[in-house]
């Protein structure tokens, strides 16, 4: 994966694969902002609410998202920023992988690390 893509920010529309809403942290680790919205980095913890996923009738909702950014990508203070192309997985409270989040609308600022 290259370090090219659109930045994920506080206004990005992200959902878990079951329709739950993914929210960026209330206090992002980066002070960098685009259009007044914080630019999250790989160290930020995103939470999921409203996931209705069940396994054999037992609720097992997504509760968090872990990102796996390209190490050679765009950095803020030495930490990779999140792009719409950045790999990620949603997890249950028991840390069971539940699938990749769906990244919809993102900032229209394309960036490149090359």
N, CA, C and O atoms as CSV, one atom per row, in Angstrom:
chain,resi,resn,atom,element,x,y,z
A,1,UNK,N,N,0.849,-1.174,0.000
A,1,UNK,CA,C,0.000,0.000,0.000
A,1,UNK,C,C,0.891,1.232,0.000
A,1,UNK,O,O,1.892,1.278,0.716
A,2,UNK,N,N,0.541,2.205,-0.779
A,2,UNK,CA,C,1.296,3.442,-0.798
A,2,UNK,C,C,0.706,4.403,0.217
A,2,UNK,O,O,-0.343,4.141,0.805
A,3,UNK,N,N,1.400,5.528,0.415
A,3,UNK,CA,C,0.915,6.525,1.351
A,3,UNK,C,C,0.044,7.557,0.670
A,3,UNK,O,O,0.113,8.738,1.013
A,4,UNK,N,N,-0.771,7.150,-0.282
A,4,UNK,CA,C,-1.643,8.070,-1.008
A,4,UNK,C,C,-3.095,7.844,-0.616
A,4,UNK,O,O,-3.504,6.715,-0.347
A,5,UNK,N,N,-3.866,8.915,-0.585
A,5,UNK,CA,C,-5.292,8.784,-0.305
A,5,UNK,C,C,-5.836,10.035,0.327
A,5,UNK,O,O,-5.113,11.008,0.536
A,6,UNK,N,N,-7.119,10.005,0.631
A,6,UNK,CA,C,-7.785,11.122,1.292
A,6,UNK,C,C,-7.730,10.938,2.800
A,6,UNK,O,O,-7.870,9.827,3.310
A,7,UNK,N,N,-7.524,12.036,3.499
A,7,UNK,CA,C,-7.421,11.995,4.960
A,7,UNK,C,C,-8.752,11.654,5.622
A,7,UNK,O,O,-9.802,12.169,5.239
A,8,UNK,N,N,-8.688,10.777,6.620
A,8,UNK,CA,C,-9.826,10.531,7.498
A,8,UNK,C,C,-9.790,11.644,8.537
A,8,UNK,O,O,-8.728,11.952,9.077
A,9,UNK,N,N,-10.950,12.256,8.824
A,9,UNK,CA,C,-10.975,13.287,9.867
A,9,UNK,C,C,-12.263,13.160,10.669
A,9,UNK,O,O,-13.047,12.235,10.456
A,10,UNK,N,N,-12.471,14.075,11.573
A,10,UNK,CA,C,-13.641,14.028,12.440
A,10,UNK,C,C,-14.968,14.105,11.705
A,10,UNK,O,O,-16.009,13.802,12.288
A,11,UNK,N,N,-14.955,14.500,10.446
A,11,UNK,CA,C,-16.181,14.574,9.664
A,11,UNK,C,C,-16.379,13.388,8.735
A,11,UNK,O,O,-17.351,13.346,7.981
A,12,UNK,N,N,-15.468,12.428,8.780
A,12,UNK,CA,C,-15.571,11.268,7.898
A,12,UNK,C,C,-16.708,10.350,8.330
A,12,UNK,O,O,-16.949,10.159,9.522
A,13,UNK,N,N,-17.395,9.791,7.356
A,13,UNK,CA,C,-18.475,8.841,7.627
A,13,UNK,C,C,-17.903,7.430,7.605
A,13,UNK,O,O,-17.538,6.918,6.546
A,14,UNK,N,N,-17.825,6.801,8.781
A,14,UNK,CA,C,-17.265,5.455,8.900
A,14,UNK,C,C,-18.258,4.593,9.668
A,14,UNK,O,O,-18.798,5.012,10.692
A,15,UNK,N,N,-18.492,3.383,9.166
A,15,UNK,CA,C,-19.405,2.450,9.827
A,15,UNK,C,C,-18.719,1.103,9.976
A,15,UNK,O,O,-17.807,0.772,9.219
A,16,UNK,N,N,-19.168,0.325,10.965
A,16,UNK,CA,C,-18.709,-1.055,11.071
A,16,UNK,C,C,-19.416,-1.847,9.968
A,16,UNK,O,O,-20.356,-1.328,9.366
A,17,UNK,N,N,-19.000,-3.078,9.685
A,17,UNK,CA,C,-19.634,-3.832,8.608
A,17,UNK,C,C,-21.094,-4.197,8.872
A,17,UNK,O,O,-21.781,-4.686,7.976
A,18,UNK,N,N,-21.574,-3.961,10.100
A,18,UNK,CA,C,-22.953,-4.294,10.475
A,18,UNK,C,C,-23.814,-3.048,10.616
A,18,UNK,O,O,-24.952,-3.133,11.078
A,19,UNK,N,N,-23.289,-1.895,10.227
A,19,UNK,CA,C,-24.052,-0.655,10.247
A,19,UNK,C,C,-23.856,0.227,11.458
A,19,UNK,O,O,-24.442,1.307,11.528
A,20,UNK,N,N,-23.046,-0.202,12.420
A,20,UNK,CA,C,-22.771,0.646,13.583
A,20,UNK,C,C,-21.950,1.860,13.188
A,20,UNK,O,O,-21.203,1.828,12.210
A,21,UNK,N,N,-22.092,2.917,13.947
A,21,UNK,CA,C,-21.374,4.163,13.658
A,21,UNK,C,C,-20.013,4.166,14.344
A,21,UNK,O,O,-19.911,3.905,15.542
A,22,UNK,N,N,-18.981,4.462,13.581
A,22,UNK,CA,C,-17.616,4.551,14.100
A,22,UNK,C,C,-17.322,6.015,14.387
A,22,UNK,O,O,-17.502,6.874,13.524
A,23,UNK,N,N,-16.867,6.294,15.611
A,23,UNK,CA,C,-16.588,7.667,16.023
A,23,UNK,C,C,-15.120,7.838,16.370
A,23,UNK,O,O,-14.526,6.978,17.020
A,24,UNK,N,N,-14.533,8.952,15.936
A,24,UNK,CA,C,-13.146,9.231,16.313
A,24,UNK,C,C,-13.074,9.588,17.787
A,24,UNK,O,O,-14.102,9.858,18.408
A,25,UNK,N,N,-11.889,9.592,18.347
A,25,UNK,CA,C,-11.757,9.937,19.769
A,25,UNK,C,C,-12.190,11.376,20.031
A,25,UNK,O,O,-12.051,12.247,19.173
A,26,UNK,N,N,-12.715,11.606,21.226
A,26,UNK,CA,C,-13.145,12.952,21.610
A,26,UNK,C,C,-11.950,13.901,21.703
A,26,UNK,O,O,-12.064,15.088,21.396
A,27,UNK,N,N,-10.819,13.375,22.124
A,27,UNK,CA,C,-9.594,14.169,22.235
A,27,UNK,C,C,-8.497,13.495,21.407
A,27,UNK,O,O,-7.735,12.686,21.936
A,28,UNK,N,N,-8.410,13.822,20.113
A,28,UNK,CA,C,-7.411,13.166,19.264
A,28,UNK,C,C,-5.993,13.484,19.711
A,28,UNK,O,O,-5.741,14.511,20.341
A,29,UNK,N,N,-5.078,12.594,19.376
A,29,UNK,CA,C,-3.690,12.757,19.793
A,29,UNK,C,C,-2.969,13.843,19.005
A,29,UNK,O,O,-1.927,14.334,19.440
A,30,UNK,N,N,-3.505,14.217,17.864
A,30,UNK,CA,C,-2.861,15.216,17.015
A,30,UNK,C,C,-3.538,16.572,17.166
A,30,UNK,O,O,-4.758,16.663,17.301
A,31,UNK,N,N,-2.727,17.619,17.142
A,31,UNK,CA,C,-3.267,18.974,17.177
A,31,UNK,C,C,-3.511,19.500,15.765
A,31,UNK,O,O,-4.009,20.614,15.598
A,32,UNK,N,N,-3.168,18.715,14.754
A,32,UNK,CA,C,-3.343,19.126,13.367
A,32,UNK,C,C,-4.819,19.080,12.997
A,32,UNK,O,O,-5.527,18.130,13.330
A,33,UNK,N,N,-5.272,20.120,12.304
A,33,UNK,CA,C,-6.680,20.202,11.895
A,33,UNK,C,C,-6.758,20.560,10.415
A,33,UNK,O,O,-5.902,21.260,9.874
A,34,UNK,N,N,-7.810,20.058,9.784
A,34,UNK,CA,C,-8.125,20.435,8.414
A,34,UNK,C,C,-9.577,20.883,8.415
A,34,UNK,O,O,-10.466,20.158,8.864
A,35,UNK,N,N,-9.802,22.076,7.912
A,35,UNK,CA,C,-11.140,22.667,7.924
A,35,UNK,C,C,-11.740,22.651,9.328
A,35,UNK,O,O,-12.945,22.452,9.483
A,36,UNK,N,N,-10.908,22.860,10.352
A,36,UNK,CA,C,-11.357,22.920,11.732
A,36,UNK,C,C,-11.577,21.573,12.401
A,36,UNK,O,O,-11.931,21.522,13.579
A,37,UNK,N,N,-11.377,20.493,11.678
A,37,UNK,CA,C,-11.584,19.148,12.240
A,37,UNK,C,C,-10.242,18.480,12.484
A,37,UNK,O,O,-9.335,18.598,11.661
A,38,UNK,N,N,-10.102,17.770,13.617
A,38,UNK,CA,C,-8.833,17.110,13.919
A,38,UNK,C,C,-8.526,15.983,12.935
A,38,UNK,O,O,-9.429,15.308,12.439
A,39,UNK,N,N,-7.244,15.796,12.667
A,39,UNK,CA,C,-6.787,14.705,11.809
A,39,UNK,C,C,-6.291,13.584,12.725
A,39,UNK,O,O,-5.260,13.738,13.379
A,40,UNK,N,N,-7.008,12.460,12.781
A,40,UNK,CA,C,-6.595,11.367,13.663
A,40,UNK,C,C,-5.365,10.626,13.134
A,40,UNK,O,O,-5.071,10.634,11.938
A,41,UNK,N,N,-4.673,9.999,14.048
A,41,UNK,CA,C,-3.493,9.202,13.690
A,41,UNK,C,C,-3.712,7.757,14.134
A,41,UNK,O,O,-4.726,7.420,14.745
A,42,UNK,N,N,-2.738,6.923,13.810
A,42,UNK,CA,C,-2.838,5.492,14.107
A,42,UNK,C,C,-2.929,5.198,15.603
A,42,UNK,O,O,-3.365,4.111,15.983
A,43,UNK,N,N,-2.533,6.128,16.450
A,43,UNK,CA,C,-2.592,5.885,17.896
A,43,UNK,C,C,-3.967,6.180,18.489
A,43,UNK,O,O,-4.231,5.824,19.638
A,44,UNK,N,N,-4.838,6.820,17.729
A,44,UNK,CA,C,-6.168,7.157,18.225
A,44,UNK,C,C,-7.077,5.928,18.237
A,44,UNK,O,O,-7.029,5.096,17.331
A,45,UNK,N,N,-7.906,5.828,19.279
A,45,UNK,CA,C,-8.847,4.712,19.414
A,45,UNK,C,C,-10.225,5.179,18.954
A,45,UNK,O,O,-10.789,6.119,19.514
A,46,UNK,N,N,-10.758,4.521,17.937
A,46,UNK,CA,C,-12.093,4.814,17.436
A,46,UNK,C,C,-13.065,3.851,18.104
A,46,UNK,O,O,-12.750,2.676,18.292
A,47,UNK,N,N,-14.242,4.346,18.460
A,47,UNK,CA,C,-15.257,3.501,19.096
A,47,UNK,C,C,-16.425,3.279,18.137
A,47,UNK,O,O,-16.646,4.059,17.210
A,48,UNK,N,N,-17.163,2.202,18.379
A,48,UNK,CA,C,-18.316,1.853,17.554
A,48,UNK,C,C,-19.555,1.840,18.444
A,48,UNK,O,O,-19.529,1.294,19.547
A,49,UNK,N,N,-20.626,2.438,17.967
A,49,UNK,CA,C,-21.900,2.389,18.685
A,49,UNK,C,C,-22.998,1.971,17.708
A,49,UNK,O,O,-22.927,2.256,16.512
A,50,UNK,N,N,-23.993,1.304,18.229
A,50,UNK,CA,C,-25.140,0.918,17.411
A,50,UNK,C,C,-24.946,-0.315,16.557
A,50,UNK,O,O,-25.760,-0.572,15.669
A,51,UNK,N,N,-23.898,-1.089,16.790
A,51,UNK,CA,C,-23.691,-2.327,16.026
A,51,UNK,C,C,-24.666,-3.387,16.540
A,51,UNK,O,O,-24.783,-3.592,17.748
A,52,UNK,N,N,-25.355,-4.050,15.634
A,52,UNK,CA,C,-26.360,-5.056,16.015
A,52,UNK,C,C,-25.924,-6.479,15.680
A,52,UNK,O,O,-26.756,-7.378,15.565
A,53,UNK,N,N,-24.623,-6.677,15.527
A,53,UNK,CA,C,-24.113,-8.002,15.151
A,53,UNK,C,C,-24.385,-9.033,16.243
A,53,UNK,O,O,-24.181,-8.770,17.428
A,54,UNK,N,N,-24.849,-10.209,15.826
A,54,UNK,CA,C,-25.076,-11.313,16.761
A,54,UNK,C,C,-24.403,-12.573,16.221
A,54,UNK,O,O,-24.214,-12.720,15.014
A,55,UNK,N,N,-24.050,-13.470,17.123
A,55,UNK,CA,C,-23.516,-14.783,16.773
A,55,UNK,C,C,-24.391,-15.806,17.478
A,55,UNK,O,O,-24.451,-15.838,18.707
A,56,UNK,N,N,-25.066,-16.638,16.702
A,56,UNK,CA,C,-26.000,-17.629,17.250
A,56,UNK,C,C,-27.020,-17.000,18.199
A,56,UNK,O,O,-27.359,-17.573,19.234
A,57,UNK,N,N,-27.501,-15.816,17.832
A,57,UNK,CA,C,-28.523,-15.134,18.623
A,57,UNK,C,C,-27.987,-14.351,19.814
A,57,UNK,O,O,-28.761,-13.703,20.519
A,58,UNK,N,N,-26.678,-14.396,20.053
A,58,UNK,CA,C,-26.067,-13.681,21.172
A,58,UNK,C,C,-25.428,-12.393,20.640
A,58,UNK,O,O,-24.616,-12.445,19.716
A,59,UNK,N,N,-25.787,-11.244,21.212
A,59,UNK,CA,C,-25.181,-10.000,20.748
A,59,UNK,C,C,-23.658,-10.024,20.894
A,59,UNK,O,O,-23.126,-10.366,21.950
A,60,UNK,N,N,-22.977,-9.657,19.823
A,60,UNK,CA,C,-21.521,-9.541,19.838
A,60,UNK,C,C,-21.150,-8.331,18.979
A,60,UNK,O,O,-20.533,-8.469,17.923
A,61,UNK,N,N,-21.535,-7.149,19.452
A,61,UNK,CA,C,-21.353,-5.943,18.639
A,61,UNK,C,C,-19.890,-5.522,18.510
A,61,UNK,O,O,-19.049,-5.824,19.357
A,62,UNK,N,N,-19.627,-4.823,17.431
A,62,UNK,CA,C,-18.324,-4.174,17.275
A,62,UNK,C,C,-18.264,-3.042,18.301
A,62,UNK,O,O,-19.258,-2.346,18.509
A,63,UNK,N,N,-17.113,-2.852,18.943
A,63,UNK,CA,C,-16.970,-1.771,19.920
A,63,UNK,C,C,-15.767,-0.877,19.647
A,63,UNK,O,O,-15.692,0.235,20.171
A,64,UNK,N,N,-14.815,-1.355,18.824
A,64,UNK,CA,C,-13.627,-0.544,18.541
A,64,UNK,C,C,-13.077,-0.872,17.158
A,64,UNK,O,O,-13.415,-1.887,16.549
A,65,UNK,N,N,-12.218,0.026,16.688
A,65,UNK,CA,C,-11.556,-0.150,15.402
A,65,UNK,C,C,-10.057,0.008,15.620
A,65,UNK,O,O,-9.606,0.946,16.277
A,66,UNK,N,N,-9.295,-0.926,15.056
A,66,UNK,CA,C,-7.826,-0.830,15.086
A,66,UNK,C,C,-7.346,-0.641,13.660
A,66,UNK,O,O,-7.740,-1.368,12.748
A,67,UNK,N,N,-6.488,0.347,13.490
A,67,UNK,CA,C,-5.963,0.703,12.179
A,67,UNK,C,C,-4.563,0.137,11.987
A,67,UNK,O,O,-3.793,0.038,12.942
A,68,UNK,N,N,-4.236,-0.233,10.759
A,68,UNK,CA,C,-2.906,-0.761,10.426
A,68,UNK,C,C,-2.330,0.056,9.271
A,68,UNK,O,O,-2.356,-0.379,8.120
A,69,UNK,N,N,-1.810,1.244,9.589
A,69,UNK,CA,C,-1.322,2.140,8.541
A,69,UNK,C,C,0.020,1.702,7.961
A,69,UNK,O,O,0.766,0.933,8.568
A,70,UNK,N,N,0.293,2.210,6.789
A,70,UNK,CA,C,1.561,2.012,6.113
A,70,UNK,C,C,2.636,2.791,6.871
A,70,UNK,O,O,2.473,3.987,7.111
A,71,UNK,N,N,3.710,2.143,7.244
A,71,UNK,CA,C,4.774,2.829,7.999
A,71,UNK,C,C,5.480,3.896,7.177
A,71,UNK,O,O,6.076,4.821,7.728
A,72,UNK,N,N,5.411,3.765,5.866
A,72,UNK,CA,C,6.069,4.733,4.995
A,72,UNK,C,C,5.112,5.812,4.527
A,72,UNK,O,O,5.405,6.532,3.572
A,73,UNK,N,N,3.970,5.932,5.191
A,73,UNK,CA,C,2.948,6.892,4.783
A,73,UNK,C,C,3.179,8.273,5.351
A,73,UNK,O,O,4.265,8.599,5.831
A,74,UNK,N,N,2.147,9.068,5.288
A,74,UNK,CA,C,2.172,10.439,5.784
A,74,UNK,C,C,2.171,10.406,7.309
A,74,UNK,O,O,1.415,9.649,7.919
A,75,UNK,N,N,3.029,11.235,7.926
A,75,UNK,CA,C,3.184,11.226,9.383
A,75,UNK,C,C,2.847,12.585,9.989
A,75,UNK,O,O,3.048,13.628,9.366
A,76,UNK,N,N,2.331,12.550,11.213
A,76,UNK,CA,C,2.188,13.733,12.059
A,76,UNK,C,C,2.929,13.403,13.345
A,76,UNK,O,O,2.581,12.449,14.042
A,77,UNK,N,N,3.939,14.184,13.654
A,77,UNK,CA,C,4.766,13.937,14.841
A,77,UNK,C,C,5.272,12.499,14.878
A,77,UNK,O,O,5.334,11.889,15.945
A,78,UNK,N,N,5.634,11.956,13.719
A,78,UNK,CA,C,6.200,10.609,13.642
A,78,UNK,C,C,5.188,9.479,13.670
A,78,UNK,O,O,5.574,8.310,13.661
A,79,UNK,N,N,3.889,9.803,13.703
A,79,UNK,CA,C,2.832,8.789,13.762
A,79,UNK,C,C,2.023,8.858,12.462
A,79,UNK,O,O,1.657,9.948,12.023
A,80,UNK,N,N,1.738,7.695,11.837
A,80,UNK,CA,C,0.982,7.711,10.584
A,80,UNK,C,C,-0.419,8.290,10.741
A,80,UNK,O,O,-1.114,8.015,11.719
A,81,UNK,N,N,-0.827,9.107,9.747
A,81,UNK,CA,C,-2.199,9.602,9.700
A,81,UNK,C,C,-3.064,8.511,9.078
A,81,UNK,O,O,-2.551,7.566,8.479
A,82,UNK,N,N,-4.365,8.647,9.223
A,82,UNK,CA,C,-5.292,7.663,8.670
A,82,UNK,C,C,-5.843,8.186,7.349
A,82,UNK,O,O,-6.370,9.295,7.264
A,83,UNK,N,N,-5.703,7.355,6.328
A,83,UNK,CA,C,-6.217,7.671,5.007
A,83,UNK,C,C,-7.384,6.743,4.704
A,83,UNK,O,O,-7.546,5.716,5.364
A,84,UNK,N,N,-8.195,7.089,3.719
A,84,UNK,CA,C,-9.334,6.220,3.381
A,84,UNK,C,C,-8.856,4.856,2.879
A,84,UNK,O,O,-9.637,3.906,2.830
A,85,UNK,N,N,-7.586,4.758,2.511
A,85,UNK,CA,C,-7.005,3.496,2.042
A,85,UNK,C,C,-6.312,2.709,3.158
A,85,UNK,O,O,-5.826,1.603,2.916
A,86,UNK,N,N,-6.258,3.258,4.375
A,86,UNK,CA,C,-5.591,2.598,5.500
A,86,UNK,C,C,-6.368,1.354,5.920
A,86,UNK,O,O,-7.590,1.399,6.061
A,87,UNK,N,N,-5.661,0.248,6.117
A,87,UNK,CA,C,-6.302,-0.980,6.572
A,87,UNK,C,C,-6.808,-0.847,7.996
A,87,UNK,O,O,-6.204,-0.151,8.813
A,88,UNK,N,N,-7.916,-1.516,8.296
A,88,UNK,CA,C,-8.495,-1.465,9.640
A,88,UNK,C,C,-9.396,-2.671,9.860
A,88,UNK,O,O,-9.877,-3.287,8.909
A,89,UNK,N,N,-9.617,-2.998,11.141
A,89,UNK,CA,C,-10.509,-4.094,11.514
A,89,UNK,C,C,-11.333,-3.650,12.716
A,89,UNK,O,O,-10.815,-3.027,13.642
A,90,UNK,N,N,-12.628,-3.981,12.689
A,90,UNK,CA,C,-13.505,-3.745,13.837
A,90,UNK,C,C,-13.411,-4.945,14.771
A,90,UNK,O,O,-13.265,-6.081,14.320
A,91,UNK,N,N,-13.495,-4.685,16.083
A,91,UNK,CA,C,-13.388,-5.744,17.083
A,91,UNK,C,C,-14.550,-5.685,18.066
A,91,UNK,O,O,-15.113,-4.623,18.333
A,92,UNK,N,N,-14.895,-6.865,18.602
A,92,UNK,CA,C,-15.883,-6.946,19.680
A,92,UNK,C,C,-15.184,-6.616,20.995
A,92,UNK,O,O,-13.972,-6.400,21.020
A,93,UNK,N,N,-15.940,-6.578,22.081
A,93,UNK,CA,C,-15.353,-6.326,23.399
A,93,UNK,C,C,-14.374,-7.428,23.794
A,93,UNK,O,O,-13.447,-7.185,24.567
A,94,UNK,N,N,-14.576,-8.647,23.264
A,94,UNK,CA,C,-13.676,-9.768,23.542
A,94,UNK,C,C,-12.503,-9.805,22.559
A,94,UNK,O,O,-11.757,-10.783,22.509
A,95,UNK,N,N,-12.346,-8.730,21.778
A,95,UNK,CA,C,-11.287,-8.586,20.773
A,95,UNK,C,C,-11.370,-9.620,19.654
A,95,UNK,O,O,-10.354,-10.048,19.107
A,96,UNK,N,N,-12.598,-10.010,19.326
A,96,UNK,CA,C,-12.830,-10.901,18.187
A,96,UNK,C,C,-12.940,-10.029,16.946
A,96,UNK,O,O,-13.755,-9.108,16.916
A,97,UNK,N,N,-12.125,-10.304,15.906
A,97,UNK,CA,C,-12.224,-9.521,14.675
A,97,UNK,C,C,-13.605,-9.692,14.043
A,97,UNK,O,O,-14.115,-10.807,13.934
A,98,UNK,N,N,-14.209,-8.557,13.621
A,98,UNK,CA,C,-15.570,-8.592,13.092
A,98,UNK,C,C,-15.651,-8.143,11.635
A,98,UNK,O,O,-16.734,-8.151,11.049
A,99,UNK,N,N,-14.544,-7.759,11.055
A,99,UNK,CA,C,-14.539,-7.289,9.670
A,99,UNK,C,C,-14.040,-5.861,9.565
A,99,UNK,O,O,-13.861,-5.165,10.565
A,100,UNK,N,N,-13.821,-5.448,8.335
A,100,UNK,CA,C,-13.294,-4.108,8.063
A,100,UNK,C,C,-14.392,-3.055,8.143
A,100,UNK,O,O,-15.532,-3.313,7.754
A,101,UNK,N,N,-14.051,-1.863,8.649
A,101,UNK,CA,C,-15.026,-0.782,8.637
A,101,UNK,C,C,-15.247,-0.291,7.207
A,101,UNK,O,O,-14.411,-0.500,6.328
A,102,UNK,N,N,-16.372,0.357,6.994
A,102,UNK,CA,C,-16.701,0.934,5.697
A,102,UNK,C,C,-16.450,2.438,5.803
A,102,UNK,O,O,-17.128,3.135,6.559
A,103,UNK,N,N,-15.476,2.931,5.044
A,103,UNK,CA,C,-15.140,4.348,5.071
A,103,UNK,C,C,-15.858,5.024,3.915
A,103,UNK,O,O,-15.583,4.753,2.746
A,104,UNK,N,N,-16.783,5.910,4.268
A,104,UNK,CA,C,-17.549,6.635,3.249
A,104,UNK,C,C,-16.906,7.968,2.967
A,104,UNK,O,O,-15.754,8.022,2.537
A,105,UNK,N,N,-17.624,9.038,3.200
A,105,UNK,CA,C,-17.147,10.397,2.939
A,105,UNK,C,C,-15.929,10.707,3.801
A,105,UNK,O,O,-15.940,10.504,5.015
A,106,UNK,N,N,-14.879,11.202,3.148
A,106,UNK,CA,C,-13.679,11.638,3.851
A,106,UNK,C,C,-13.295,13.027,3.368
A,106,UNK,O,O,-13.858,13.535,2.398
A,107,UNK,N,N,-12.339,13.633,4.047
A,107,UNK,CA,C,-11.871,14.962,3.650
A,107,UNK,C,C,-11.416,14.923,2.198
A,107,UNK,O,O,-10.833,13.935,1.752
A,108,UNK,N,N,-11.676,15.976,1.475
A,108,UNK,CA,C,-11.303,16.012,0.075
A,108,UNK,C,C,-9.873,16.506,-0.122
A,108,UNK,O,O,-9.551,17.122,-1.138
A,109,UNK,N,N,-9.038,16.234,0.844
A,109,UNK,CA,C,-7.633,16.623,0.782
A,109,UNK,C,C,-6.800,15.378,0.496
A,109,UNK,O,O,-6.600,14.544,1.380
A,110,UNK,N,N,-6.319,15.252,-0.731
A,110,UNK,CA,C,-5.480,14.115,-1.060
A,110,UNK,C,C,-4.069,14.413,-0.616
A,110,UNK,O,O,-3.580,15.532,-0.770
A,111,UNK,N,N,-3.417,13.408,-0.064
A,111,UNK,CA,C,-2.035,13.557,0.389
A,111,UNK,C,C,-1.204,12.431,-0.190
A,111,UNK,O,O,-1.720,11.380,-0.568
A,112,UNK,N,N,0.086,12.674,-0.250
A,112,UNK,CA,C,1.008,11.666,-0.765
A,112,UNK,C,C,2.286,11.735,0.034
A,112,UNK,O,O,2.759,12.822,0.367
A,113,UNK,N,N,2.846,10.585,0.342
A,113,UNK,CA,C,4.104,10.568,1.084
A,113,UNK,C,C,5.285,10.517,0.138
A,113,UNK,O,O,6.428,10.541,0.596
A,114,UNK,N,N,5.062,10.449,-1.123
A,114,UNK,CA,C,6.151,10.337,-2.112
A,114,UNK,C,C,6.225,11.593,-2.946
A,114,UNK,O,O,7.074,11.696,-3.832
